[in-house]
Amino acid sequence: MTRLADLPGQDTVVRLLARNAVLHQATGAQMQELLPLLEVAECRKGEPLLLQGAEDMEQYFVLEGVVKRVVSNPMGKEMILRFTRAGDIETSWAAWRLKTPAPYSIVAVTRARVVKLALPLWAEFLSRHPALHEAFELEVMHLMSDILGHIITLHLLDAPGRVLRFLRKKPEFVELVPKKELAAYLNLSAETLSRLQSRGKVQLRQAGPGRQAKPP
């Protein structure tokens, strides 16, 4: 882990942050205020950024790769709640605000590079910039809505329907996420996902012009 201020070639990281889903709304002065608080972390595939039950939490801005939000029970069964790719955020903001332990883990799906800072520092920064604070909380609400939609999908749609909805809503992840992880996200085995593909019920490729996946 390296402080962003000490990182050679930090200008590249700053340019990537300026395109982030939340930070693209920050002014130059706000970014200059934020940069000294940031650290850069390089994550191996499968490496956790946050462990379920942790009380020390951080705000993450994904620069490269994919991470997942995943919850597990005492028997070790896991459920993937969402994937996050470069340019998006990951957070445990709600749990931190409620003063409860992290209800899920955040884990690298692929090799990933993230910028992070402790949530108390992030909250203090946001308190000085109400418009950015509002933009961040709106993004958090979008994430929560997305997860709710995913959970409803798992309960109401059959296997082909789940895959088709994923292709319609998140086609960009097809080429970013290993098939095993995609199957787990859809509560399918990798074998079932392959069987659906081989039988022509789904096509695991990004939907391009003229071949958009239809909603179930």
C-alpha positions in Angstrom: 0.0 0.0 0.0 1.3 3.4 -1.0 0.2 7.0 -0.2 -1.0 8.5 -3.4 1.2 11.6 -2.7 4.3 9.3 -2.7 3.4 7.4 -5.9 5.5 7.8 -9.0 3.3 8.7 -11.9 0.5 9.8 -9.7 -0.9 12.1 -12.5 -2.3 9.0 -14.2 -4.1 7.9 -11.0 -5.5 11.5 -10.6 -6.8 11.4 -14.2 -8.6 8.1 -13.5 -10.1 9.4 -10.3 -11.4 12.4 -12.2 -13.5 10.0 -14.2 -14.9 8.2 -11.2 -18.7 7.9 -10.8 -18.6 10.3 -7.8 -15.4 12.2 -8.0 -16.0 13.4 -11.6 -18.2 16.0 -9.9 -15.4 17.3 -7.7 -13.8 20.6 -8.5 -10.0 20.9 -8.9 -9.7 22.5 -5.5 -11.7 19.7 -3.9 -9.5 17.1 -5.6 -6.4 18.8 -4.3 -7.8 18.7 -0.8 -8.7 15.0 -1.1 -5.5 13.7 -2.7 -3.3 13.8 0.4 -5.8 11.5 2.3 -5.7 8.8 -0.3 -3.8 5.5 -0.5 -3.3 3.2 -3.5 -3.6 -0.6 -3.0 -2.7 -3.4 -5.4 -4.9 -6.4 -4.9 -4.3 -10.0 -6.0 -7.2 -12.1 -7.3 -9.2 -13.3 -4.2 -7.6 -10.8 -1.8 -10.1 -9.1 0.5 -10.3 -5.4 0.9 -12.9 -5.6 3.6 -13.9 -8.6 5.8 -17.4 -9.2 6.9 -17.7 -8.2 10.6 -14.9 -5.6 10.4 -15.4 -2.4 12.3 -12.7 -0.3 10.6 -14.1 0.5 7.2 -12.9 2.4 4.2 -14.1 4.1 1.0 -12.9 2.6 -2.2 -12.5 4.0 -5.7 -11.7 1.2 -8.2 -9.1 2.1 -10.8 -8.5 -1.3 -12.5 -10.0 -4.7 -12.3 -13.2 -6.0 -10.7 -14.1 -6.4 -7.0 -17.2 -8.1 -5.6 -19.4 -7.5 -2.5 -20.1 -10.9 -1.0 -21.9 -12.1 2.2 -21.4 -15.4 3.8 -23.1 -17.5 6.5 -21.4 -19.4 9.4 -21.5 -22.6 7.2 -19.4 -20.8 4.5 -22.2 -20.4 1.9 -21.7 -17.2 0.0 -23.9 -14.9 -2.0 -22.4 -12.3 -4.3 -24.4 -9.0 -4.1 -22.7 -7.0 -6.8 -19.6 -6.5 -8.9 -17.7 -3.2 -9.2 -15.5 -2.3 -12.1 -13.0 0.4 -12.8 -14.5 3.9 -12.5 -17.0 2.9 -9.8 -17.0 3.1 -6.0 -17.4 0.5 -3.3 -18.2 1.3 0.3 -19.8 0.2 3.6 -21.1 3.7 4.2 -24.5 2.6 5.6 -23.0 0.2 8.2 -20.4 2.8 9.2 -23.1 5.4 9.7 -25.2 2.9 11.7 -22.1 2.0 13.8 -22.5 -1.7 13.0 -19.9 -4.1 11.7 -19.5 -4.6 8.0 -22.3 -6.9 6.8 -20.3 -8.2 3.8 -16.8 -8.6 2.5 -15.3 -6.8 -0.5 -13.0 -9.1 -2.4 -10.9 -8.7 -5.6 -12.4 -10.9 -8.4 -9.5 -10.2 -10.7 -6.2 -8.4 -10.1 -7.3 -5.0 -9.0 -6.0 -1.5 -8.2 -8.0 0.7 -5.9 -7.6 4.1 -4.2 -9.0 4.2 -0.6 -9.3 6.2 2.5 -10.8 5.6 6.0 -14.5 6.3 6.1 -14.1 8.8 9.0 -11.8 10.9 6.8 -14.1 10.5 3.8 -17.1 11.7 5.9 -15.1 14.6 7.2 -14.2 15.6 3.7 -17.8 15.3 2.5 -19.1 17.4 5.4 -17.2 20.4 3.9 -18.6 19.8 0.4 -22.4 19.4 0.5 -22.9 19.0 -3.2 -20.4 16.2 -3.4 -21.9 14.6 -0.3 -25.3 14.6 -2.0 -23.9 13.1 -5.2 -22.1 10.3 -3.1 -25.2 9.4 -1.1 -27.3 9.3 -4.4 -24.7 6.9 -5.8 -25.0 4.7 -2.6 -28.8 4.6 -3.0 -28.3 3.5 -6.6 -26.1 0.7 -5.4 -28.6 -0.4 -2.8 -31.4 -0.3 -5.4 -29.3 -2.4 -7.8 -28.7 -5.0 -5.1 -32.4 -5.2 -4.2 -33.2 -5.7 -7.9 -30.6 -8.5 -8.0 -32.1 -10.3 -4.9 -35.6 -10.1 -6.3 -34.3 -11.5 -9.6 -32.8 -14.5 -7.8 -36.2 -15.2 -6.2 -38.6 -14.6 -9.1 -36.8 -15.6 -12.3 -35.7 -19.0 -13.6 -32.1 -19.7 -14.6 -32.4 -18.5 -18.2 -34.3 -15.4 -17.0 -31.6 -14.5 -14.5 -28.9 -14.7 -17.2 -30.9 -12.7 -19.7 -31.5 -10.0 -17.2 -27.8 -9.8 -16.4 -27.0 -9.5 -20.0 -29.5 -6.7 -20.4 -28.5 -4.8 -17.3 -24.8 -5.4 -17.1 -23.4 -6.7 -20.4 -20.0 -5.1 -19.7 -19.2 -7.6 -17.0 -19.5 -10.7 -19.3 -15.9 -10.1 -20.5 -14.6 -8.9 -17.2 -15.8 -11.6 -14.7 -14.7 -15.3 -14.8 -17.6 -17.6 -15.7 -17.4 -19.3 -12.3 -18.0 -15.9 -10.5 -20.8 -15.0 -12.9 -22.5 -18.3 -12.2 -22.2 -17.8 -8.5 -23.7 -14.3 -8.8 -26.7 -15.7 -10.6 -27.0 -18.6 -8.0 -26.1 -21.2 -10.7 -23.4 -23.8 -11.0 -20.8 -23.2 -13.6 -22.0 -26.4 -15.3 -25.6 -25.1 -15.5 -24.5 -21.8 -17.0 -22.4 -23.7 -19.6 -25.4 -26.0 -20.4 -27.7 -23.0 -20.9 -25.1 -21.6 -23.3 -24.5 -24.8 -25.2 -28.3 -25.3 -25.7 -28.6 -21.8 -27.1 -30.8 -20.5 -24.4 -28.3 -17.7 -23.6 -25.3 -16.2 -25.3 -22.5 -15.1 -23.0 -21.1 -12.2 -25.0 -21.5 -8.5 -24.9 -24.6 -7.3 -26.6 -23.6 -5.2 -29.6 -25.6 -3.3 -32.2 -28.5 -5.4 -33.4 -28.2 -8.1 -30.8 -29.3 -6.6 -27.6 -30.5 -9.2 -25.1 -34.3 -9.0 -24.6 -35.7 -8.6 -21.1 -37.2 -11.7 -19.6 
